[in-house]
């Protein structure tokens, strides 16, 4: 014969279930936020690298332009 739980035991079990669910949801939320921060940092790093690449290319073009403007023109 199945044992009947007392109502207080049932309420306590439900309370524990709710607390565990809340803790799991909090941890999942924290993990999602951490993943989002990591993705944002990666995008920022890529953007910074592109800026550096562009600046380096611009400096190369400037140097080439200065070098070519110093050469005497052939007639």
Steps between C-alpha positions, in 0.01 A plus 500: 500500500632841407590727784326833513723801554403740761403840368793673677748261340345571162526876551861469613586293194338755269688782674831318449413436135426869448826605664700256289327622184574861594867418563530320166336788316733747672805302399379464143434872483850570632652266243305669222617842616859380514473357149356828374784698663749268332336550162495878549870496591581295192315748276682790666835328448423437133396860453821621664705270276327636190574854613866412547513329160342800332740740671798288395378491139443875502853559629640277225313696233623828647859374502474385139351832396781692670763276340351542154465876533873530585613315188590728209255471215640367171457728199 
